[in-house]
Structures are given as C-alpha cells and as structure tokens.
C-alpha cells in the first residue's frame, strides 16, 4: 500500500489521538519496503474496535463474578449414551440419514502448531507412533469416508460430507500442501475447504499495541472462538448454505479418538431440535483440569477449572455424584441457522478472554530484542453457548471418545504414548465384543476404513485368535510425505496370525 508524506503525517496524528504513537518510533530508520510494510500493518488495525475490545475484556476480568453464580445442568438438557441402547441406535440412524441426504459438514479447528509436541509443523500432521504411521489428519479423513460408506449402505446412496478446516497464518500452507501430497487421503478435493482465522494485535498492560520488530506489529491467533468471524469473512458459511448443509459437527484436531462425524450425536441433536449441542465426559476427579459445562445466571456456559473454587468443585448431588461433573471436550454440534445468527449478529457481542503472556518485542528506545508482559485477546468456540435456544449436552464414554494429544513424548499426560495405547485399548474392546481373542502383547490398530465404531468386525474376527501386535487395514493409504517421528509404517491387510 503506497504512502505519502501527507498520509504519514495524518497517520501520526491518528496514532497520537489513540495513544499509539510509539508504533512509528523507528520510522526514520526504515527503508522504503519496511515503511510500506509497517504502514500497511497499522492501517489493517481497527483501532476503535480493538481497543474497545481490550477495555471490555480487562474490565470483565477485574469484575468477574464468583462461582456462586453457577448452576448445574438441568435434567431436560442432558442425554447420555449410557442410558438406552435403543436411543443410541435410533439417533445413529437419524444421523446417517442426515449424512445420506448431504446435510452434514465437519468443521475442524486446526490452527495450532505442534510446538508443545516438539515438532515444527501443524499438530494434525503428527504421527503418534501407530503401526500404520497414520497422522491425526489421516485418521479423521478415513473416519469421514467410512461414515459416507455406512450412510450409503443403510440408505442406498450417500452424498459427500463437506470438511471445512480452519487453519492459521502459520499452518495453512503446510496443511494444504500435506493434504495435496497425500492425495487428500482418499477424499474428493472439492469437498475439503481450508480457511484461515485472523491474527490480531497483542496489547501491553498499559494499552499499547506491541511491536514484534521495527516494521511490524506483534499478532497472535484470536482463539478458536474466532471461528465465527472467520466462517463469515472467508465465505465458509455461504458455502454451507449454498450446499444445503443443516448439521455441523465441530471439533479440535488433537483428539485421537474423535468420532467424526458422529451420527449418534447428530441424530440426538436433530431429534431434540437443538440448535447447539456439546459432548461431555464425566470428570475423573473433582479438580481435573477440564472446563465444566453448566449454567450461569440462566445461560449456558463453559467454566474453566481455574475459575471453580475447591469447595464448589467437590459439591455433590443427592446421589453422591459431583454436581459439576460434565467435562467439556471441545466437540460440538451447530445448525447452520444458528451459525448464521452468530455470524450476522451475536459474534459482535462476544467478549474476548485475557491470556497473559510473555511476548517477544523490541525495546521502544533502542529497537533491540526484548520481552514484555502483555495480553493476547482470545475468544473460545463455546462462548456462543449462551445464545442457544435449545441446547443439548450428550454424555459419552471417555475411553471411547476422548484422548487428546497435548504434550510430547515422556510427559505425564496427553502424550503420543498414551494416545496410541488408548486407541489400541478401544480397538481391542471392539475385537473382543465381536467374538475374537488375543494372544501375545502389543498394539491393536483397526483402520477407520474397516470400522469406526466396532461395526462389521464379526466376519473378520469371530472365533479367531489374533496375535498381537496387529494392524487391520483395507487398502494402501499411507502418507507419502508424512513425518514418521522415528516409527515405521504398518502393512496393509491383516498384519497378524489368525
């Protein structure tokens, strides 16, 4: 973007009026290209709204209420997969019909890098050490394909499931290239839509925008709640509506056990005519570090574990169960009409959350590298629950559906080792239920293209003894350019003795 002497003079005056004149401290030292970059970077900021958002979220933090305002979930909003097998079967049929009719989309939040895993690429590309060598993206792609097949088998035909993948400035190119190099993991390229969440300026405690260099502002992703703004700005919602999508299953990339899309969950929300839904797992103990879904002053809310006092966390009901036990696993259902309302009206009402961080910057006088305590402003995907007219909470089995990958090998929790063991444990349960037995020790891995929920295994394993380790696969779908993390790939077919 071209600048002139007059336009720079006007910009300086504007920045002074907003208390941000420090952004041009090093203007005279910059070359023409750097000046253009900085000029464009500053003009891209909506200072009025950004600083107003900063003021709102810092006031909110200072005036936050206590957990005495919290109420447990009312019974009429709660369903459980443990309650009725007939309900589960009926909901699954409803969900598969929705898939067959082409009304289902999957919305993946995949903006995070694998930094905490010790790798420089997007988390979805990570291989946890499965025998197949499959990364998180491939497991999810194959689950999507299998559900298309199941819908077709039940209803005679099935339209494609649309997969929308939210990336960030740091992950989009690597993610798109990875999918392309692996032939879209067997899905149709036209059914996979990548879009990007915006990066927003970081702000110091004294309300100053932070600079990352003499010619650029420090920016960070606006949290997974930036989803709603992004699907509007990037044309995703318009694409959903054009394609006749009604049910959207939204989830985070790092859960190796995620059922995607889950016809049972979709069917449950459809039957209850819900515009918004969330899966939960029962907390393992009162102080488990997960957010809790509850009500606050009559509105649906996820309360972070750090916001709940020890006294409240240990409260129990008449049956002796934890009063606030519904742990959020970032696995949600939305109707497109609900999303349309969020994009057009409600998103603007969301207040950012304060994330206090040490942010790399430059010294305002010397320009030397420095670090400052500042605020990254974030919105969370569950912030919109408060606007739901009919909300459904579905309790699911943790061991079947939730094993997040958060930390690198050797950590105490949420590691690649734990994730692959949890997946193996689930697949072993499927085999035993289908009438198979095991001998030896090792992992059991079943390709999603063979089974996504234990279905269809009877003819393969019933009455047979399977030697561990085993990998049951149906076709060659290994990544051609993946990251092995030192693990070798498994083989196709049934890699075991039967």
N, C-alpha and C positions, 0 to 999 in steps of 0.2 A: 504494500500500500504506500503510495507516494506521500511525502510530507513536504511542506513548505516552511519557510521561516515564520510566516504568519500563523500557520496551523500549529506549529510547535509552541509559539507564544500563547495561543489560545489554550493549548493542552496544559501548559504550565499553570495558567490561571485557574483552569478547571481543577487540576490536582491540588492546588493550594486551598481552594474552597472546600475540598473533601479531606484535607489533612493528609494528602498522599504525595506531597511534592518531592519526597525522598526518592521516588521512582526515577527521577531524572537527574539524580546526583552526579552520574558519570557520563551524562550526555556528551559533553565536550571531548571525552576520551574515546568515544566510539567512532568506528569507521562508518561509511555510508550504509553498508549492508547491515551492520549491527544496529544502527539507528532505525532503519526501516523495520527490522525485526521487533525492536522494543516498542516503536510507535504502533505497530500493528497489534502487538500483545496487549498494550494498555487499552487501545480502543476496543478490543474484544470484550473488555470487562464492563458489565452493567453495574457501575459503582453504586447507584442508588439502591438497587435491589440487593446487591451482595452485602453491602454494609448494613442494610436494614435486617437482612437475614442473620448476620453476625450479632447484631444487637438483640434480636429476638431469642436466639439460641443461648446466648450468655445470660440473659435475664431469666430464661426458663431454668437454666442450671442453678442459678442463685436462688430462685424461688420454688424449687422442686418440692412437691408435696411428699408426705411420708407414705410408707406402705400401709398405713391405717386406712387409706382410701381404697384399698384393693378388695375385691370380692371374688370368691371362687366362681368357676363356670357354672351357669345354671344347667340343670339336667336336660332341658329341652334343646340345648345346643350341642349336646355330646352324643357321639356314637363310638362304638368300639368293634374292632374285628374279632374280639374275643366273645362277643355277645351271642351271635346267631350265625351259624353256617349258611342257613337258607338266605339270610340277608346278604351275606357276602357273595353268594352265588348270583342272587338277583342283581345286586349292584354291578357285579362284573359283567353280566350280560348287557346291562344298560350302557356301561362304559364301552364295551366292544361295539355295540350298535352305533354309538356316537363316533367311534373311530371309523367304522364301515361307511358311515354317511359323510365322511370327510369334514367333520366339525371339530376335530381335535388338533390343537397345536401344543408343542412343548416349548417352554421358554427357559433357556439355560442361562444362568448368571455365571460367566466365566472370565471375569475381568482380572482375576488375581494371578500374579506371578508365583513361581514355586520357590520363592526366596527362603521361606522357613523350612522347605524340604532340602535346601542346599543345592538347588539347580537354577540355571538362568533362564528357563523357558516357562511357558504357561503351565499351570498346575494340571490342566486337563490332559497334557501330553505325558504325564508321569506314569511310568510302569512300576507297579508296586512289587514286582517280582513273581507274578503269576507264571505258571508253566507256559502259557500261551504267549507271554510277552505283551499282552494287550494293555494299552493305556486306558485311562478313565474315559476319554472320548470314544474309543472303540467299543468298550463295554456298553456305553449308553446308546451308541448308534445301532448296535446289534439288538439291543432290547427294543428300540423303536421298530426296527424291521420285523422282529418276531411278533410284536403286537399287531402289526399290519397283517401278518400271515394268520394269526389267531382270529382276527376280526373277519377276514375273508373266509376262513374255514367255517365259522359259525353262521355267517350271513350270506355266503355265496360270492361276495365280492367285497373289496375294500378300497377306498380312496387313500391317498398318501397322507401320512402325518406330517404336518409342517413343523420344522425345527428352527426356532429363532435363537440365535446365540449372541448374547451381549458380551462384548469384549471391551477392552480399554485401549487407550493410545499405545500402551506398552505391549499389548498381547494380540491385537487384531491381525497384523501382518503375519506373525509367526503361526497363529492359529489357522488362518485361511490357507497359507502355504502347506501346512501339515495335513489338513484335510485333502487338499488337492493332490499332494504327493502320495496319499494313500487311497486315491480313487474314491474319496468321500465315504469310505468304509462301507461300500455296498449300497448306499442310499443314492437317490437321484439328486444331482447337484442343484436342480431348480427348487428342491424342497428344503434347502438349507440356506437360511438368510442370516448373515452376520451384520451386526450393527455395533455402534460404539457409544459408550457413555462419555459424558463430557468431563473434562478436567477443570476443577475450579480453584481459584487462587487461595493460598494459605494466608492466614492473618495472624499477626502477633497479638499478645495480650493487650497491647496498647492501641489496638485497632488499626495497625499499619499493615498493608499488603507486603508480603515477604518477597524478596528478590532471590532468585537462585544464581544469577550471575549479573554482571553489569548491564546486560542487554535482554534479560528475560525474567519473568515472574515465576515464583515457585507455585506449582499447581499439583493437585492430587485428585484422584477419583472421588466423586461425591457420595460414595457408599452405594450399596446395592439398591437403595431406595431411589437412586437416580434413574432407575429403570423406567418409571412412568414418564418422566420428561423425555427420555431417550426414545421410547417407542412412538412418541408423538413427533419429535423432531426428525427422526430417522425414517419415518414412513412405515414403520412396522405395524402399528395399529391399523392404518389404512389398508395395508396388505392383508391383514387378518380379516377385516370386514369384507373386503373385495372377494376373498376366497370362501366366505361363508362360515368362518370359524365361530364357534359358540363357546367351547370349553378350552381353557388354557391351563396346562399343568406347569407350574413354575418351580424351579429347584436350583440348588447350588451344585457346582461341579464336583465338589470334593467327597461326596458320599459314595463309596464303592458299592453299597447295597441298594442304591436308589432304584425304585421301580418306576420306569419311565417309558411312556406314560402309564399311570396306574388306572386300569379300567374300573377297579373296585372303588377307588377314591372318587373318580369322575362320576361313576354311577350313583354313589352315595349322595354327592352334592346335587346331581341332577334330580334325583328323586325328592330331595328335600327343598328343591327350588332355591338353592343357595346361590348368592352372587359372589360369595367369597368363602373359602374353606382353608383349613390348616391341619396337617398331620401333627400328632404329638406322640411322644413316648413317655411312659411313667418314669419319673426321676428315680435314679438308683439310690439316692440318699438325699436328705433334706438340703444339703449345701452343695449339691452337684452344680458345676459351673455351666448351667444352661439357662436361657431365658424361659420364663413361665408365661403361658397364655392364661389370661384371666380377664376380669372386668375392672375398670377403674372409673368410678363415678358414672356407672351405667354404660360405658363404652368399652369395646373390645381393645385389648392391649397386650403387647408382649413386654414384660418387665424383666430387665436384666437381673441376673443373680446378685450382682453387686448392689442393686437397689432394694433388696429384700433383707430385712433385719433377721438375725438368728432366731429371734422369738417367732416371727411370722413364718419363717421357713420351716419351723418344727410344728406348726399348728396341725392338728388332726381333726377329722370329722368324727361322727358318731360311730362309724365302722372301724375307727382306728387307722384310717388311711390319711396320708398327707393331704391337707386342704388345698395346697397349691402344688400339685404334682405333675401338671401337664407340660412337659418339657418341649419347647419349640425346636424343630429340626430343619427349619427353612425349606419346607415342602408344602406348596400352596396351590389352591385352585381359584381361578377367577373366571367369570364370564366376560366376554368381550364388551358387553354393555357396561359392566362395572368398570372395566379398564377405560372405556371411552369417557365415562364420567370423571374418572381420576385425571385423565389427560386434559380434558377440557375445563374442569372446574376445581376439583379437590386438591390436585397436586400443589397448587399455589398456596394452599392453606397449611401444608406440612412445615413443621419447624425443624431445622437441622439439629443434629446432636453434636455435642462438643467432644472432639477427640484431641486431647492434649498430647503433643508430640515434640520431640527434639527435631527441628527441621534444619537441614543444611541451607546455608545462606551465605552472604558476603558481609563483611564489615562495612557499615554505612559511610565510613570516612576513608578507609584505605582501599576497600574493594577486595581485601584478602578473604580467603575462605573462612567461614565461621559457622557457628551453630546457634540457633535461637530457639527458645521455648515458644511454641505457637499453637495455633488451633487449625486442625483440618475439620472442616464442616461436612458432616455426613447425614444422609437420610437412609433409613432402613426400609427394606421391602415390606415389612409388616406394619409400618406406620399407617398404612391405609385401612387397617382392620377397623378402625374407629368409624369408618364410613359405611360399613357393611349393613345392609338392611336385613339380611337373613344369613347368619354366619353358622358354619358347621365346623366342629372340631372332631376329627377322627383319630381315636387312639389306635396305634399299630404296635406290632411286636418289635421291640428294639433289635433283637437278634436277627430278625428277618429283614429289617429295613434301614438300620442306621449304624454306620461305621465310618465316621469322617476321617479324611486324611489331612492332618494339620501340621504334623511335625516330621522331621527327618528321622532316618534310622537310628535306633538306640535311645530315643526319648522315652519318657514314661507313659505317654498316652498318644492315641491318634497317629500311630506310626504306620509305615508300609507293612511292617511285620504283622501288626495287629489287624490291619485291613485284610490282608490276604488270608490270615487264619480265620477271620470272621466269615469271609466269603466261602472258604473251604468248609467250615462248620455248617453253614447253611446248605451247601450242595450235598454234603454227606447226609444231612437230615432228609433231603429230597429222595436220595437213593434208598435209604432205609425205609421210608414211607412207601416207596414203590416196590418194595419186596426184595431189594438187593442186600448183599452183605459185603463186608470188607475184610481184607487180611493185610497185615503189614502196617506200616506207618507212612505218613506223608500227606500231601495236599490232595484234595479232590476239587477239580475245576470242571464245570459244565458250561459250554458255550451258550450264551443267550440265544443263539440261533437253534439250539437243541431244546432249551427250556428256559423260561423266565420266571416260573413260579412253581416248578416241580411237575408241571403238566407233561404228559407224553413220554414219561420215562419207563412205564411199566413194561412195555415190549422190549426195551433195551436192557433192563437190569433185573427184572423179576426172576427170582430163583437162582440168581447167579452170584458168584463170589468174585469180587473185584479187588485186584491187588493195587495197593497204594504205593507211590503216588499215581494218580490217574487224571487225564485230561480228555474229556469227551467233547469233540468238535465235529462240525458237519461240513465245513468247506474251508479252503485256504483263504484266510482273511487277515494274515499277519501284516503289520505295518512294514512298509518298505523303507521308511526313513525315520524310524522311531528312535527312542532313547532307551537302551536296554538296562542302564544302571548296573551293568555287570551281570545280568541274568540272561541265560539263554532262552530262546523261544521253545515252546512246546511243539508237538507234532499234531497233524490233523488226524481226524478219525478217533477211534477209541484207543488211547495210549495206555494199555493195561492188559492184564491177563484175565480172561473171562472163563 
